[in-house]
Amino acid sequence: MLVPVRCFTCGGLIADKYGEYSNRVKAGEDPAKVMDSLGVKRYCCRRMFISTVETIYQIIPYYEALRRRMSEVQTEIE
């Protein structure tokens, strides 16, 4: 997943903090406290953290289904 390097609104750097944020939230910490400790104070930057979605995990099932279907078609042709 590509995290935006800068906040779309204010231009603040956020990509360097996203990895630690993600790891700490997955470990069970409160997202608001993690953002505070990382120095993410503006609501526009906080929005960037909250709204970022790991899209690769949403795409993989479709890719695997497509690959399965392609192999089925290939066996039908042979």
C-alpha positions in Angstrom: 0.0 0.0 0.0 1.3 3.4 -0.9 0.7 5.9 1.8 0.6 9.5 0.7 3.9 11.2 1.4 2.3 14.5 2.4 -1.1 15.5 3.7 -3.4 16.5 0.8 -4.6 19.6 2.7 -1.6 21.1 4.5 1.3 19.4 2.9 2.7 18.0 6.2 4.9 14.9 6.0 3.0 11.8 7.1 4.5 8.8 5.3 7.4 8.5 7.6 5.1 8.2 10.6 2.5 5.8 9.1 4.6 2.6 9.6 4.9 3.1 13.3 1.3 4.2 13.6 0.1 1.1 11.8 2.2 -1.2 14.0 1.2 0.3 17.2 -2.5 0.3 16.4 -2.3 -3.3 15.4 -0.7 -4.0 18.7 -3.8 -2.7 20.4 -3.0 1.0 21.3 -5.5 3.7 21.0 -5.2 5.4 17.6 -5.7 8.9 18.9 -3.0 8.5 21.5 -0.6 7.1 19.0 -1.2 10.0 16.6 -0.6 12.4 19.5 2.7 10.7 20.5 3.9 10.8 16.9 3.2 14.6 16.7 0.2 14.4 14.3 -1.9 17.2 15.6 -3.8 18.7 12.7 -7.2 17.1 11.9 -6.4 17.0 8.2 -3.3 14.9 8.8 -5.1 12.7 11.2 -7.7 12.1 8.5 -5.0 10.9 6.2 -4.0 8.2 8.8 -7.6 7.1 9.5 -8.7 7.0 5.9 -5.7 5.1 4.5 -6.8 1.6 3.5 -4.6 -1.4 2.7 -5.9 -1.8 -0.8 -3.7 -4.7 -1.6 -5.7 -7.0 0.7 -8.8 -6.0 -1.1 -7.4 -6.7 -4.5 -5.7 -10.1 -3.9 -8.9 -12.1 -3.7 -10.0 -10.9 -7.2 -6.6 -11.6 -8.6 -6.6 -15.1 -7.2 -10.1 -15.7 -8.6 -9.1 -14.5 -12.0 -6.1 -16.7 -12.0 -8.2 -19.7 -11.0 -10.7 -18.9 -13.8 -7.9 -18.6 -16.4 -6.6 -22.0 -15.4 -10.1 -23.5 -15.7 -10.5 -22.0 -19.2 -7.1 -23.3 -20.2 -8.0 -26.8 -19.1 -11.3 -26.6 -21.0 -9.4 -25.6 -24.2 -7.0 -28.4 -23.9 
